[in-house]
């Protein structure tokens, strides 16, 4: 799906490059080179051998087609790589490659390098999306629109307040991912079962030095049966996907023909249908929704992969070897798509104003109730307004008329400014202030 002629544009090109075959092989070789350097520093292997191993750690020197055939024949994902690497390095360096390590050490550590690169791509696009939404919220901090619950009008609010809710949640997603990144993707070097047996009491120092060369944290206890660290980060990606999908679906809802409060960017040549020429579909928002669904669908397998048999279990690692590249590419694509969507949002305040008025004033029911408490108890006010509201719906009366004509007000005069206090713009609460505060806090990051 990442390279198909009709779907490859869905996915971020930088992330795809990070997880290409050549880049993956290069990550493996970079780990082997760092391992050799660390061991040479401690006198475990000769310095000349380490220099050769590092100098020959070039994926471009490998025959990928031969690797593919040999891996299929050997039914092992890394031994054929080591055999080519040994040929390329020659003796005596060949005898010191992969000293005391096991395949999963190399794969897991290489994956950490690739995930760090993928995170940088994701984080850049996520920052772009949040910045664009901050500008949107600031611009429309006082633009009044209907607030809705359960698909129905609830209270007036501002569009900036709605966007501030998106920003606040995305900022938490960003912080969550940044906090989890380094502890989730570490350098692992414990050998066959994680006990450092092949390198004795120098094993943990080798891991620490190797980690330093790679810019990673050392695992410390590199149990091959542990996967909670990576699953933690993937779970956080699932939360980001949930936020992104909520934003996308809000935009799809508000772009409906009958609502028309916002729309995503449009350009001549963008086509909504092969048969209905008038269609201007929210295709970017719908694509973001699709990517978010793909991302969340990959969280359960990551959690399932935590359950591993004994001290090593390829039935789990086989899953994650394919799961993480997909996860990283999809996550970066979510962030990129969100940024594209956010930068192109067009707001229609006149439609928001029109929609505020379509219920004949019913959106002001809470505002009316709070004002009526000057004349009666809250429970009495709610009862009065409930009956007035049902009359407004059934008889198509203005809500204000139904209130004035209610028998409970026959002997009571409404406050002089009662009608003005029910105007939508007069009852947005702290919407404008909150939008301003959220933008001021998040935009500084």
HELIX and SHEET records of a PDB file:
HELIX    1   1 UNK A    8  UNK A   10  5                                   3    
HELIX    2   2 UNK A   13  UNK A   18  1                                   6    
HELIX    3   3 UNK A   21  UNK A   41  1                                  21    
HELIX    4   4 UNK A   47  UNK A   55  1                                   9    
HELIX    5   5 UNK A   59  UNK A   61  5                                   3    
HELIX    6   6 UNK A   64  UNK A   74  1                                  11    
HELIX    7   7 UNK A   79  UNK A   89  1                                  11    
HELIX    8   8 UNK A   93  UNK A   96  5                                   4    
HELIX    9   9 UNK A  103  UNK A  139  1                                  37    
HELIX   10  10 UNK A  159  UNK A  184  1                                  26    
HELIX   11  11 UNK A  197  UNK A  202  5                                   6    
HELIX   12  12 UNK A  203  UNK A  214  1                                  12    
HELIX   13  13 UNK A  228  UNK A  254  1                                  27    
HELIX   14  14 UNK A  283  UNK A  297  1                                  15    
HELIX   15  15 UNK A  299  UNK A  304  1                                   6    
HELIX   16  16 UNK A  314  UNK A  343  1                                  30    
HELIX   17  17 UNK A  349  UNK A  357  1                                   9    
HELIX   18  18 UNK A  362  UNK A  364  5                                   3    
HELIX   19  19 UNK A  365  UNK A  372  1                                   8    
HELIX   20  20 UNK A  378  UNK A  395  1                                  18    
HELIX   21  21 UNK A  399  UNK A  404  1                                   6    
HELIX   22  22 UNK A  407  UNK A  409  5                                   3    
HELIX   23  23 UNK A  418  UNK A  421  1                                   4    
HELIX   24  24 UNK A  424  UNK A  426  5                                   3    
HELIX   25  25 UNK A  431  UNK A  443  1                                  13    
SHEET    1   A 2 UNK A 144  UNK A 149  0                                        
SHEET    2   A 2 UNK A 152  UNK A 158 -1                                        
SHEET    1   B 2 UNK A 262  UNK A 263  0                                        
SHEET    2   B 2 UNK A 346  UNK A 347 -1                                        
END                                                                             
